[in-house]
Amino acid sequence: MQIFGSSLILLVGLGIGRLSNEGARESAATTRALLYLLRFVRGQIDSFCLPREQIFARLEHPYLARTGFLDALRESGSLSVSAARLVHLSCEAKALLVSFDGELGRGYQAEQLRVCDYYIEQMKQLLEAEEARLPARTRVTRTVSLSLAAMVVLLLL
């Protein structure tokens, strides 16, 4: 019975470690989706020179649709307002998105393309940093949760 209980506690420790890493993976997925959004907006401005509302109406992305971001975006027409739908949005990505929202739609096509290029580069750097931290964070979280579970097992024995 003690072996069963000990195994159960260790499995719960592993499960907690795995679940706590989901947030970091979702944050990287959110940043990746926002990078897609920025590239899409740039492409629409470059090819068709469309206004914001028409660009947002054409945008399709499974992750953004699943989170409700696209519906909020089409309803409000604002990236800043729609950002509230993205639960795993990092503070840095939110700041970039809000800043981009403030600059989008101002100026001529060439200026808009430069703005898009700047924010695409910033978002790309942010995504690379998040993805670089992910393996180390995964190892640390799993090690700590498993160590705590092992400590509880030792205390109970």
C-alpha positions in Angstrom: 0.0 0.0 0.0 2.9 2.4 0.8 4.5 1.6 -2.6 1.2 2.4 -4.3 0.8 5.7 -2.4 4.4 6.7 -3.1 4.0 6.0 -6.8 0.8 8.0 -6.9 2.5 11.0 -5.2 5.5 10.8 -7.7 3.0 10.6 -10.6 1.2 13.7 -9.3 4.5 15.5 -9.1 5.3 14.7 -12.7 1.8 15.7 -13.8 2.1 19.1 -12.0 5.5 19.7 -13.7 4.0 18.9 -17.1 0.9 21.1 -16.5 3.0 24.1 -15.3 4.9 24.0 -18.6 1.8 24.3 -20.6 1.6 28.0 -19.8 5.1 28.6 -21.3 4.2 26.6 -24.4 0.9 28.6 -24.8 2.8 31.9 -24.4 5.1 30.9 -27.3 2.1 29.8 -29.4 0.4 33.1 -28.7 3.5 35.1 -29.8 3.9 32.9 -32.9 0.2 33.7 -33.8 0.8 37.4 -33.3 3.9 37.2 -35.5 1.6 35.6 -38.2 -0.9 38.5 -37.6 1.8 41.1 -38.1 3.1 39.5 -41.3 -0.4 39.1 -42.6 -1.2 42.8 -42.0 2.1 43.8 -43.7 1.2 41.6 -46.7 -2.3 43.1 -47.0 -0.9 46.6 -46.8 1.8 45.9 -49.4 -0.5 44.1 -51.8 -3.8 45.8 -51.5 -3.3 48.9 -49.3 -6.5 48.0 -47.4 -7.9 49.8 -44.4 -7.6 48.1 -41.0 -11.2 46.8 -40.8 -10.9 45.1 -44.2 -7.5 43.6 -43.2 -9.0 42.3 -40.0 -12.0 40.8 -41.8 -9.7 38.8 -44.0 -7.5 37.5 -41.2 -7.9 33.7 -40.5 -5.7 31.8 -38.0 -6.9 28.7 -36.0 -5.2 29.6 -32.7 -6.5 33.2 -32.8 -10.0 32.0 -33.7 -10.0 29.4 -30.9 -9.1 32.0 -28.3 -11.8 34.3 -29.5 -9.3 37.0 -30.5 -10.5 37.1 -34.1 -14.2 37.7 -33.1 -13.2 40.4 -30.6 -10.9 42.0 -33.3 -13.6 42.1 -35.9 -16.1 43.4 -33.4 -13.9 46.2 -31.8 -11.5 46.9 -34.7 -8.8 47.3 -32.1 -5.8 45.0 -31.4 -5.5 46.5 -28.0 -9.0 45.6 -26.9 -8.8 42.1 -28.5 -5.6 41.4 -26.6 -7.7 40.7 -23.5 -8.8 37.4 -25.1 -5.3 36.1 -25.2 -4.8 34.6 -21.7 -1.2 33.5 -22.2 0.0 36.8 -23.7 3.3 37.9 -22.3 3.7 41.5 -21.1 6.3 42.2 -23.8 4.1 40.9 -26.6 1.1 42.9 -25.2 3.2 46.1 -25.2 4.3 45.5 -28.8 0.7 44.7 -29.9 -0.7 47.8 -28.2 2.0 50.0 -29.6 1.5 48.5 -33.1 -2.2 49.1 -32.8 -1.5 52.8 -32.1 0.6 53.2 -35.2 -1.4 51.1 -37.6 -3.4 53.1 -40.2 -1.4 56.3 -39.8 0.7 57.5 -42.7 1.2 56.4 -46.3 1.9 52.9 -47.5 5.7 53.1 -47.3 5.5 54.3 -43.7 3.0 51.6 -42.8 5.4 48.9 -44.3 8.3 50.3 -42.2 6.2 50.2 -39.1 5.1 46.6 -39.9 8.7 45.6 -40.5 9.9 47.1 -37.2 7.2 45.3 -35.2 7.7 42.0 -37.1 11.4 42.1 -36.2 10.6 42.9 -32.5 8.0 40.1 -32.3 10.4 37.7 -34.0 13.1 38.5 -31.4 10.6 38.0 -28.6 9.5 34.6 -30.0 13.1 33.5 -30.3 13.8 34.5 -26.7 10.6 32.6 -25.5 11.5 29.5 -27.4 15.1 29.6 -26.2 13.9 29.7 -22.6 11.4 26.9 -23.0 13.7 23.9 -22.7 15.5 25.1 -19.6 12.2 26.1 -18.0 10.8 22.7 -18.7 13.7 20.9 -17.1 13.7 23.1 -14.0 9.9 22.8 -13.5 9.9 19.0 -13.9 12.9 18.6 -11.6 11.5 20.8 -8.9 8.1 19.2 -9.0 9.5 15.7 -9.0 11.9 16.6 -6.2 9.1 18.0 -4.1 7.0 14.8 -4.7 10.0 12.6 -3.7 10.5 14.7 -0.5 6.8 14.2 0.4 7.2 10.5 -0.1 10.3 10.4 2.1 8.5 12.3 4.8 5.5 10.0 4.7 7.6 6.8 4.9 
